[in-house]
Amino acid sequence: MQRNHIVFQSYGSEANLQECLFALISLAKITSNTDKLSGLQIHIYTDQKIWFTANQIALPISYHNLDEITLKKWRGDIDFVHRIKIELLRNLATQVEGNILYLDSDICFLKPVNDLFEKIEMGHLLMHVSEGIVSEEGNPILKKLNRFLKNNNPIKIKASTEQVSTNTMMWNAGVLGLQSSRKLLLDEVLVFTDTVFPMFPKHIVEQFAFSYYLGKTSQIHSTGAAILHYWNLKELRQYLASFFNYCAKRSWEEKMYLADMIQVQILIQEKLSFYRNRSVLDKVRGKHYEPIIPDWHVLEKQL
């Protein structure tokens, strides 16, 4: 029985599928030694299994069907897209035993994840990186959340009330690590989300629910050193579409080799530099960052 489980949700548009494929390539590159994959099972919840299998991914993958009926059910009566993540984890936790590392599709691996699984095995809870304490109102959405909590505490959740602290640390939920036995914790996250989202219909409700309940249980550990979550670089989708079109007929091993042509961290710095140096006129015109798609043939010659 496999003890360590990596799980993605990747469905809908090809852009989402390509993000997940790039994540899998980055995983394969840092775990090219077969011994490092022993005890690991990858799970992909998707509506396009054939798309993935056509890429002949040389990794141990189990596919879980996400059809329209399931997606609608998992969005719930509150019709909240991020609720799907919670239901997905609850579903997987009933099927496997061991350590679960959930990942959004827009990530890439920087280092082997052996240490992360060891932390989960020890009972630690993982998320990506901290984004600040809610009460400090570090950005506009945290400011709105802080006001909501101040005005609505205690929150009635089913038959009980919950005094939700505004001193809760908000964490990025693009990465989650926990043991499959933590089903009750996932249930609490789901009930909180179902209760609060109708009152505060913002995309961060699920993220805050994980931050709050995992933080109540124990100290949360960051995965930022091993995994890059580029949630603020949606422009990479253009890059990936061009890249996978270029190497569409290449083997899995060739795609792994060619993926060195994609430097996500450099693109993030380019985007930051663009907005930092944007002229007043460009701001007025609403000029946005667009990555320059390289000539892949030229780059390949340089590898």
DAHUZI-V180182 format. One record per pair of residues at least 12 apart in sequence whose C-alpha atoms are under 6 Angstrom apart, sorted by the first residue. I is the first residue (numbers start at 0). J is the second residue. D is the distance in Angstrom with one decimal. If there is no record, write none. Layout:
i:I j:J d:D
i:I j:J d:D
//
This chain:
i:1 j:38 d:4.8
i:1 j:39 d:5.9
i:2 j:38 d:5.6
i:2 j:97 d:4.7
i:3 j:38 d:6.0
i:3 j:39 d:4.8
i:3 j:97 d:5.9
i:3 j:98 d:4.9
i:4 j:39 d:5.7
i:4 j:40 d:4.9
i:4 j:41 d:5.7
i:4 j:98 d:5.9
i:4 j:99 d:4.8
i:5 j:41 d:4.7
i:5 j:99 d:6.0
i:5 j:100 d:4.8
i:5 j:101 d:5.9
i:6 j:41 d:5.8
i:6 j:42 d:4.5
i:6 j:43 d:5.8
i:6 j:101 d:4.8
i:7 j:43 d:4.9
i:7 j:102 d:5.3
i:8 j:43 d:5.8
i:8 j:44 d:4.7
i:9 j:45 d:5.1
i:10 j:45 d:4.7
i:10 j:46 d:5.4
i:14 j:236 d:5.9
i:18 j:104 d:5.4
i:18 j:105 d:5.4
i:19 j:104 d:4.5
i:22 j:106 d:5.8
i:22 j:107 d:4.7
i:24 j:255 d:5.7
i:25 j:107 d:5.7
i:25 j:108 d:5.4
i:26 j:108 d:5.7
i:29 j:111 d:5.8
i:40 j:59 d:5.6
i:41 j:59 d:5.9
i:41 j:60 d:4.6
i:42 j:60 d:5.6
i:42 j:61 d:4.8
i:42 j:62 d:5.8
i:43 j:62 d:5.0
i:44 j:63 d:4.6
i:44 j:64 d:5.9
i:44 j:65 d:5.9
i:45 j:64 d:5.5
i:45 j:65 d:5.0
i:46 j:64 d:5.7
i:46 j:65 d:4.8
i:46 j:66 d:5.7
i:73 j:86 d:6.0
i:92 j:179 d:4.7
i:96 j:179 d:5.6
i:97 j:178 d:5.7
i:97 j:179 d:5.6
i:98 j:119 d:6.0
i:98 j:178 d:4.5
i:99 j:176 d:5.6
i:99 j:177 d:5.5
i:99 j:178 d:5.8
i:100 j:175 d:5.7
i:100 j:176 d:4.5
i:101 j:174 d:5.6
i:101 j:175 d:5.0
i:102 j:173 d:5.8
i:102 j:174 d:4.7
i:103 j:173 d:5.0
i:105 j:229 d:6.0
i:106 j:227 d:5.4
i:106 j:228 d:4.4
i:106 j:229 d:6.0
i:107 j:226 d:5.9
i:107 j:227 d:5.3
i:108 j:226 d:4.6
i:109 j:225 d:4.9
i:109 j:226 d:5.4
i:110 j:225 d:4.7
i:119 j:177 d:5.6
i:124 j:176 d:5.6
i:124 j:177 d:5.2
i:124 j:219 d:5.2
i:125 j:175 d:5.3
i:125 j:176 d:4.4
i:125 j:219 d:5.4
i:125 j:220 d:4.8
i:125 j:221 d:5.9
i:126 j:172 d:5.8
i:126 j:174 d:5.1
i:126 j:175 d:4.6
i:126 j:221 d:5.5
i:127 j:171 d:5.3
i:127 j:174 d:4.9
i:127 j:221 d:5.2
i:127 j:222 d:4.8
i:127 j:223 d:5.5
i:128 j:170 d:5.7
i:128 j:171 d:5.5
i:128 j:221 d:5.3
i:128 j:223 d:5.7
i:129 j:169 d:5.9
i:129 j:170 d:4.2
i:130 j:169 d:5.4
i:130 j:170 d:5.4
i:131 j:168 d:5.7
i:131 j:169 d:5.6
i:132 j:166 d:5.7
i:132 j:167 d:5.6
i:132 j:168 d:4.3
i:132 j:169 d:5.8
i:133 j:145 d:5.8
i:133 j:165 d:5.5
i:133 j:166 d:5.9
i:133 j:167 d:5.9
i:134 j:165 d:5.1
i:134 j:166 d:5.6
i:169 j:210 d:5.6
i:170 j:210 d:5.6
i:172 j:206 d:5.4
i:188 j:208 d:5.3
i:188 j:209 d:6.0
i:192 j:205 d:5.8
//
